[in-house]
């Protein structure tokens, strides 16, 4: 599951870190408490003749397939289950031809205990950004005139969390939630972003590979308890990521 996350790097720094250019209309999207339907950065490879340009764009978090009736539908598609992504009508076209990565400093998860919920932040131990497997789509209302702008939207793929037999951070992830956003390794990032349309079987193979490798990538993460202020999306600032003692 990924329902709230952090992206605190300015567009210029994120572009340098990811060795990506600026896509048309790129916006600053700094936030320590991002919720679905917010504007977020996405990384994608855009073909241009024989060349490929890696670019940062700004997208609405929550996928809008071309047949969606209005923007509100994106609130139901901010995550995509990797096990069914090649079958579900909302995602099956995008997974074959519109794949992206969603950078994040951390994501939040809540652990229920004794009638209360304690939030945790899940970060990379090396301080770099997560790069989660995502999908994107371009959408605008049916019957819109030529002056109506297209909306770029995205979703984050999820897979099973580690089972409870693991030690260390994988064991901590197992205790937080039964789902987790799927991270991309350096190798799978290149294959995932490669432009072009895949056959359904090729898309299934690629998604399965990312899901199999997710626990290896997640083994280098850190899980820290943070303050309950993060539960209110109106709270926003670097203090939300400060670890607390329990």
ChimeraX attribute file (.defattr): number of C-alpha atoms within 10 A of each C-alpha:
attribute: neighborCount
match mode: 1-to-1
recipient: residues
	/A:1	23
	/A:2	21
	/A:3	16
	/A:4	18
	/A:5	22
	/A:6	28
	/A:7	22
	/A:8	20
	/A:9	18
	/A:10	13
	/A:11	20
	/A:12	13
	/A:13	11
	/A:14	19
	/A:15	17
	/A:16	10
	/A:17	12
	/A:18	15
	/A:19	11
	/A:20	18
	/A:21	18
	/A:22	17
	/A:23	17
	/A:24	10
	/A:25	10
	/A:26	17
	/A:27	17
	/A:28	16
	/A:29	19
	/A:30	18
	/A:31	20
	/A:32	24
	/A:33	27
	/A:34	24
	/A:35	19
	/A:36	21
	/A:37	21
	/A:38	16
	/A:39	22
	/A:40	26
	/A:41	24
	/A:42	29
	/A:43	28
	/A:44	27
	/A:45	22
	/A:46	16
	/A:47	13
	/A:48	8
	/A:49	6
	/A:50	5
	/A:51	8
	/A:52	13
	/A:53	14
	/A:54	19
	/A:55	19
	/A:56	29
	/A:57	23
	/A:58	24
	/A:59	27
	/A:60	24
	/A:61	28
	/A:62	29
	/A:63	33
	/A:64	30
	/A:65	23
	/A:66	14
	/A:67	12
	/A:68	16
	/A:69	13
	/A:70	12
	/A:71	17
	/A:72	11
	/A:73	15
	/A:74	21
	/A:75	17
	/A:76	13
	/A:77	21
	/A:78	25
	/A:79	23
	/A:80	26
	/A:81	20
	/A:82	23
	/A:83	16
	/A:84	13
	/A:85	22
	/A:86	20
	/A:87	14
	/A:88	12
	/A:89	12
	/A:90	18
	/A:91	24
	/A:92	18
	/A:93	21
	/A:94	23
	/A:95	28
	/A:96	22
	/A:97	20
	/A:98	24
	/A:99	25
	/A:100	28
	/A:101	27
	/A:102	26
	/A:103	25
	/A:104	23
	/A:105	20
	/A:106	26
	/A:107	24
	/A:108	25
	/A:109	24
	/A:110	17
	/A:111	13
	/A:112	13
	/A:113	8
	/A:114	5
	/A:115	5
	/A:116	9
	/A:117	13
	/A:118	17
	/A:119	20
	/A:120	24
	/A:121	24
	/A:122	23
	/A:123	23
	/A:124	18
	/A:125	13
	/A:126	9
	/A:127	11
	/A:128	13
	/A:129	21
	/A:130	25
	/A:131	22
	/A:132	24
	/A:133	29
	/A:134	31
	/A:135	32
	/A:136	28
	/A:137	24
	/A:138	17
	/A:139	20
	/A:140	20
	/A:141	16
	/A:142	11
	/A:143	7
	/A:144	10
	/A:145	9
	/A:146	7
	/A:147	6
	/A:148	10
	/A:149	12
	/A:150	13
	/A:151	15
	/A:152	20
	/A:153	27
	/A:154	33
	/A:155	31
	/A:156	28
	/A:157	27
	/A:158	24
	/A:159	22
	/A:160	20
	/A:161	23
	/A:162	23
	/A:163	14
	/A:164	13
	/A:165	8
	/A:166	12
	/A:167	13
	/A:168	12
	/A:169	17
	/A:170	22
	/A:171	16
	/A:172	18
	/A:173	26
	/A:174	19
	/A:175	15
	/A:176	20
	/A:177	17
	/A:178	14
	/A:179	16
	/A:180	24
	/A:181	27
	/A:182	30
	/A:183	28
	/A:184	24
	/A:185	19
	/A:186	10
	/A:187	9
	/A:188	17
	/A:189	18
	/A:190	12
	/A:191	12
	/A:192	25
	/A:193	21
	/A:194	20
	/A:195	18
	/A:196	13
	/A:197	15
	/A:198	16
	/A:199	12
	/A:200	15
	/A:201	11
	/A:202	12
	/A:203	19
	/A:204	19
	/A:205	12
	/A:206	18
	/A:207	23
	/A:208	15
	/A:209	12
	/A:210	23
	/A:211	22
	/A:212	14
	/A:213	15
	/A:214	23
	/A:215	19
	/A:216	13
	/A:217	17
	/A:218	25
	/A:219	17
	/A:220	14
	/A:221	20
	/A:222	20
	/A:223	22
	/A:224	16
	/A:225	20
	/A:226	21
	/A:227	17
	/A:228	13
	/A:229	14
	/A:230	24
	/A:231	17
	/A:232	9
	/A:233	12
	/A:234	10
	/A:235	13
	/A:236	17
	/A:237	14
	/A:238	11
	/A:239	13
	/A:240	19
	/A:241	24
	/A:242	11
	/A:243	14
	/A:244	11
	/A:245	7
	/A:246	6
